[in-house]
Amino acid sequence: METALIIVDVQNDFCEGGSLGVSGGAETAAAITAYLRDTGWKYAAVLATQDWHIDPGEHFSAEPDYLDSWPVHCVAGTHGAELHPGLAPVLKAGAITATFRKGRYEAAYSGFEAVLADLAADEHGTTADAMESLEGAPGESLAEWLNARRIHAVDIVGIATDFCVRATALDAVRARFDTTVLPRLTAAVHRATVPTVLDELRRAGITIDEDA
């Protein structure tokens, strides 16, 4: 069975020093890079997702509750929205097959709400071009991309365990992908909730690989 690795939202704003940095974010980026160096050969594809917000409404708040509302983060075309430099060796090696972006005008926690990014717009356009790089016809969704390549299993890593990793895993299993979360390669907003989140994922039929 062909398997893809999905790296969820390992972005500057979600790591230490970012506007919504979580403890262990940079360490998670480095650990994913090391994991791919050792075991990347087993994946048919390695995919990255990014929050890519333009105006997500009440998702942004000056007085966030850190459950449904958050400080401004991962604004499209900004440094905070870029993948964390801890993934730089992976990017330089060309190991990331495709990148998917989500949340232009909504919260969009799940990677399965994302569409294929046009990275050429980032390289050759202005910040405004990058912000609007998903403004045209909707791109290929993550599920469509996987299904077109007959990839039936996904391993999920990234940030944050209790939000976007959780949502991506739940949507993956709902979409009938054989789904595994590698918690050692994740970082959480609320660490105390992680055991409860992992139990929820197990009950949903998701494999939790504590050893990966």
C-alpha positions in Angstrom: 0.0 0.0 0.0 1.4 3.4 -1.0 1.8 5.8 1.9 2.3 9.6 2.0 3.8 11.6 4.9 1.8 14.8 5.6 3.7 17.5 7.5 1.1 19.7 9.0 1.7 23.5 9.4 5.4 23.5 10.5 5.6 27.2 10.0 7.5 30.1 11.5 4.5 31.6 13.3 3.8 28.2 15.0 7.4 27.8 16.3 9.2 29.6 19.1 9.5 33.3 18.3 6.4 33.3 16.1 3.1 35.1 16.8 1.5 31.8 17.9 4.6 29.8 18.7 4.2 26.5 20.6 6.9 25.0 22.8 8.8 22.4 20.9 7.9 23.7 17.5 11.5 24.1 16.3 12.5 20.8 17.8 9.6 19.2 16.0 10.8 20.6 12.7 14.3 19.3 13.3 13.0 15.9 14.3 10.9 15.6 11.1 13.9 16.4 9.1 16.0 13.7 10.9 13.1 11.2 10.4 12.9 11.9 6.7 16.7 11.5 6.4 16.5 8.1 7.9 13.1 6.8 6.7 11.9 9.1 3.9 12.6 6.3 1.4 9.4 4.5 2.5 7.0 7.2 1.4 5.5 7.6 -2.1 5.1 11.3 -1.4 6.0 13.8 1.3 3.4 16.7 1.5 3.4 19.9 3.5 0.4 22.0 4.6 0.4 25.7 5.4 -2.1 28.0 7.1 -2.4 30.8 4.5 -4.7 33.4 6.0 -5.9 36.5 4.2 -9.0 37.4 6.2 -10.2 34.5 8.3 -12.7 36.6 10.3 -13.2 35.7 13.9 -10.4 33.2 13.8 -8.1 36.2 14.4 -8.7 38.2 17.7 -7.1 40.9 19.7 -8.3 39.0 22.8 -8.0 35.3 21.7 -9.3 32.4 23.8 -6.7 30.0 22.3 -9.5 27.5 21.5 -11.6 29.2 18.8 -9.8 32.5 18.3 -6.1 33.2 18.0 -3.6 36.0 17.6 -2.9 37.0 14.0 -0.7 34.3 12.4 0.4 32.8 9.1 -0.8 35.8 7.0 -0.4 34.8 3.3 2.9 35.9 1.8 4.6 36.8 5.1 7.6 35.4 6.9 5.4 33.9 9.6 3.6 31.8 7.0 6.8 30.3 5.6 7.9 26.7 6.5 10.2 26.7 9.4 14.0 26.7 8.6 14.3 23.5 10.5 12.8 21.9 7.4 15.4 23.6 5.1 17.4 20.4 4.5 14.2 18.7 3.4 13.3 21.5 1.1 16.8 21.8 -0.4 16.8 18.1 -1.1 13.5 18.4 -2.9 12.0 15.8 -0.6 8.6 17.7 -0.3 6.6 16.6 -3.2 3.8 19.2 -3.0 2.5 21.9 -0.7 -1.1 22.6 0.1 -2.6 25.8 1.6 -5.7 26.5 3.6 -7.6 29.1 5.5 -7.8 32.2 3.2 -11.1 33.3 4.6 -11.8 30.7 7.3 -10.1 28.9 10.2 -9.4 25.7 8.2 -7.7 23.5 10.8 -7.6 20.4 8.6 -5.1 19.8 5.8 -8.0 18.2 3.9 -9.4 21.7 3.6 -6.3 22.8 1.7 -5.6 23.1 -2.0 -2.5 22.6 -4.0 -0.2 25.7 -3.8 1.3 27.5 -6.8 4.8 27.9 -5.5 6.0 29.7 -8.6 3.8 32.7 -7.6 5.9 32.9 -4.4 9.2 32.8 -6.2 8.4 35.3 -8.9 5.6 37.4 -7.6 5.1 40.1 -5.0 3.7 39.7 -1.5 0.3 40.7 -2.9 0.6 38.0 -5.6 1.4 35.4 -2.9 -1.5 36.5 -0.8 -3.9 36.0 -3.8 -2.2 32.9 -5.2 -5.3 30.9 -4.4 -7.7 33.5 -5.6 -8.3 32.0 -9.0 -10.0 28.7 -9.8 -9.8 26.3 -6.8 -6.8 24.0 -7.0 -6.6 20.3 -6.5 -7.5 19.3 -2.9 -5.3 17.2 -0.8 -7.7 14.2 -1.0 -8.0 14.5 -4.8 -4.2 14.7 -5.1 -3.7 11.5 -3.0 -6.5 9.6 -4.7 -5.2 10.5 -8.2 -1.9 8.8 -7.3 -3.5 5.8 -5.7 -2.1 6.6 -2.3 -4.3 4.9 0.3 -2.4 5.5 3.6 -1.1 8.6 5.3 1.3 9.2 8.2 0.7 12.6 9.9 3.2 14.8 11.8 3.5 18.5 12.6 1.8 21.3 14.6 -0.3 21.3 16.6 -1.2 17.9 18.0 -4.4 19.1 19.5 -5.6 21.3 16.6 -4.5 20.9 13.0 -2.8 17.5 13.4 -6.0 16.2 15.1 -8.3 17.7 12.5 -6.2 16.5 9.6 -6.1 12.9 11.0 -9.8 12.8 11.6 -10.6 14.1 8.1 -8.1 11.6 6.7 -9.8 8.6 8.3 -13.2 9.9 7.3 -12.0 10.1 3.7 -11.1 6.3 4.1 -7.3 6.7 4.2 -5.4 4.3 6.4 -4.3 6.9 8.9 -1.4 7.0 11.4 -0.2 9.8 13.7 3.4 9.9 14.9 3.1 11.9 18.1 6.8 12.1 18.7 7.0 14.3 15.6 4.3 16.7 16.8 4.0 19.7 19.2 0.9 20.8 21.0 -0.6 24.1 22.0 -2.0 22.6 25.3 0.3 19.7 26.2 -2.0 18.5 29.0 -4.7 17.6 26.5 -2.5 15.4 24.3 -3.4 12.0 26.0 -7.1 12.8 25.5 -6.6 13.8 21.9 -4.6 10.6 21.1 -7.4 8.5 22.8 -10.0 10.3 20.6 -7.9 9.5 17.5 -7.6 5.9 18.5 -11.3 5.6 19.0 -11.8 7.0 15.5 -9.7 4.2 14.0 -6.4 6.0 13.7 -3.2 4.3 14.5 -0.9 6.1 17.1 2.7 5.1 16.5 4.5 6.1 19.7 7.8 4.6 18.5 8.3 6.4 15.1 
